[in-house]
């Protein structure tokens, strides 16, 4: 793993993790409103997660991580509840709970452990959340038309990552060529015409191969229920890295919405993943 959090400058880095007996970790770097690069993926044994995840957050300079609600978080690093706006502020980490029913966006809520401790919980619609992540791989050619707000003169920015060429090889120096319709010299709102996601060849960490990564992403697919005639995202398949990507995409929304800047740090995920080690209560303000 390349520790390049300093070289990334002010670029936001977020992460997501799909939890279980094996935990699947995904880290994204937001390079511009139009480009997000996956800089690291890793398979982590659940018993090693309390030590490994804080290491990754520190080494990669991650600002926010979201995990599926399979544990009991103790994530109190300057976090507080904004009662007026009904949301958490200064979130560095939180659990995500997929709920059924109509899509309502990202709802800030509170989870309670059996011991009476509370933790930040974000509720959202499963189908909407996965679709948000999948859309980042798609363009108007696949039916996804996304208007993006940009800074003056940004247009479709050049990027310093590795990108695949027509013959399947990787070109270190290939810039992103802006589509004429996607350039806004004076800033404003433009149509995204290229995939937002960049999968760097160096992003595959321990336990992850390029073939495995591809298979997990391809398993983010819909199937039609023959009984109802409705389509929904397939469950019970090996798509864990795809779900981790979905959590990381939600973490972007949380990080961008945080009004109070937070300094880089590491939430006490050891207490999150081992709730019996914690006796801390949270106090609202």
N, C-alpha and C positions, 0 to 999 in steps of 0.2 A: 504494500500500500504506500502510495506516495503522499507524504505529509506536505501538502501544498496549500494549506489554508491561508498562509500569509501571502502567497503569490496570487491568490484569487481576489485579493484586495477586498472591496466592499461587497463582493458577490454573496448573495444569500445562499446558504446551504441548509437543506432540510432533509429529514429522513423518515422512513416508515418501516415498521416491522410487523410481519405476520407471525403470530406466536403459536406455540404448541410444543410437542416433544422436541421438535426442531424449529428454530426461529430463523426466519428469512429476512435479511436486512437489506435496505435499498437507500442510497444517498444520492440526492439530486443537487446540482448547482444551478442556480438561476442566473444565466449569463446576460439575459436581456428580456424584455417583454415577449420576445418571439422565440427565444432559444433556452431550453433547459437541458443540461448534460448530466447523464448518470455517471457519477465518478467512482462509485463503489457499490458492490453487492457482496453478500457473504452469507454462508450457512453457519449458524451458531447453535451448538447444543444448548438446550434450555438450562442445564446446570451451569454452563459457562457464561450465560447471558449477563448475570449481575456484574461480572467483572469486565466482560468484553465490550458491552455496549457503551459504558462510560469512556473506555479507552478510545473507541471509535469516534464518539462525539468530540472528545478533546483533540484527537489527531486530525480529524477532518474539519473542525471548526463549525460544527452543526449548531444552528440556532434553535431548531425546534424538531422534535420527533413525536410522531403519533403511532400508537400501537393498538392492536385490536384488544377489545375489552375481555381478555382472557385472564387477567390478573387483578391485583388490587393495588393501584398506584399510591405511592407517597411521594409526590412530586413538588414539594413546597419550596421552590427557589424564588422567593419574591412574588409568588402568585397571590392574587387577591380577587375577590368577587365584586364586580361592578353591579350593584343592585339596581341602579337606575337604568342601565342599558341591558341588564340581564345577561352578562357574559363575563368570562374569565379574562383577566388582563395579565400581561407578562408571562404568558404560557411558554414554558420551555419543553414540556412534555405532557401528554394526556392520553387517556384511553378513548377509543372510538367504538361506538356501539351502532351496528347497522340495525335499523328498525324497518318494519313493514309499513305499508300505507303510502299515501301520496307524498311526493317529494316536497320537502320543506326547507331545503338548504341545510346549513350546518347550525344545529341548535346546541347552545352551551347549557350544560346541566351539571348535576352533582351525583356522584356514585357513592354508595356506602358499603363498607366492608362489614362482615359479620361481627367484627369487634367494635363497630361503631365509629370507625374513622371514615372521613369523607375524602374524596379525590376528584380532580377535574374529569368530567366525562362529556364527550361530544357525541351527539346523536345525529345521524343522517340516514338518508335513504340509500340502500345498498346499490340499487340499479343506477341511480343518479351519480353516485360516487365513482363507480367503476366506469361509467360512460365518460365522466369528466377526464379520467386518466387515459382512457382509450382514445378519446378525441385528440389528445396531444400527438398521437402517432399519425393522424389522418389530416387530409387537406381538402380543399374544395373538390378535387377530382374524386374523392370518396364520399362526397356529400356533406362535409363539415365546413361550414362557413363561419369563421370566428373573426370578429372585429376586435382589434387590439389597440389600446392606447399606447402611444410612444412619445418619447422626448423629441424635441426639434432636431431634425436631421438624422435621426436614428435609422429609420427605414428598416430594412432587413440587414442586421449588422453582420460584419465579418466576424468569424469565430476562430479560435486557435486550437480547436480540437482536430481529431482525425475523422475524415469522412470518406464514405465508400464511393468509389468511382464506378463508371459504367461496367468495367470488366470485373468488378467484385473486389478489387484491391483497395488498400487504404492509402490516402494521400494526406500526408502530414500538413501540407501547406495549402490545401484547397480551401478557399473561402466560401462562405455562403453567398451565392449570387442573387441579389435581390430581383424579384419579379417587378417589372415596371409598374404594375398596379399596386405594389406593396411598398412604395416609397413615399414617405411624407416629409419633404424637405423642411417644412415649418412645424413638424410635429402634428399631433392629432390622432385620429383613429384610422387605422388601415386594415386591410384584409390580410390575414395570415395565409400565405400561399405555400409554405414549406412546412414539413413536420416540425413541431416544437421540440420533440425529443431527439437527443443525440446520445447514442449508445457507444461510448468510447471503448476501444478494444481492451484497454487497461482496467476496465471497471469490474471484471470478473475476479472476485477474491476467493479465499479458501472455500471449497465445497461447491463452487459455481463454475461451470464451463459455458462457453458460448452456446453450445447446443442445448444445454439445460435452460439457460436464460431464454433462448428463443422458444423452447417448448412451453415454458411457463407463461410467456406473453401470448403465444398463440392459443393457449387454453382459456384466455379471457375472451370467450365467445358466447353468443346467444343461441338458444335452441327454442323451437316452438313446442309448447305443451299441446299434445294432440287432444287433450280433454277440453281445454279452455280456448285453444287457438291463439294464446298469447305467448309472446317471446319473453324470455328472461335469461339472465346470465347463468351459465352452467355452474353448478356447485359440485363438490365432492371429487374434484379433479386436481391434478398437480398444477396449480396456478399461483402458488404462494408468492413468488417474486412479483407476479402481476398485481396481487393484492397489496404487497408491500409498496409497490409503486403507487397504487391508489391512495394509501395512507400518506405517502410522501407528498402527493399532489394536494391532499387536503391540508397538510402541514404548511404548504405555500400560502394557502388562503389564511390560515391562522397567523402566520408570521407577518404577512403583509397587513393584516388588520390590527396588529398590536400597536396601540398608539404610544405606549411608553417604551422607549428603547431599552433593551436589556444587554448587559455585557455577556460575552461568551462565558460559558461555564458548563458544568455537568450536573444535571439533576441526580438525586440520590436514587438511581434505578435499582441499586441493590435492595433498597427497602421496597421498591415497587414489586420486584420479582420475588422477594421473600418477605411478605407482609408481616409475618410473625416477629420480625426483627424491629418493627416500628411501633412506637406508642404515641406518635405525634398527632395532635389534632390541628385542624386548620381553623383560623379565625377570620371571619369576614370583616371587611372595613367599608 
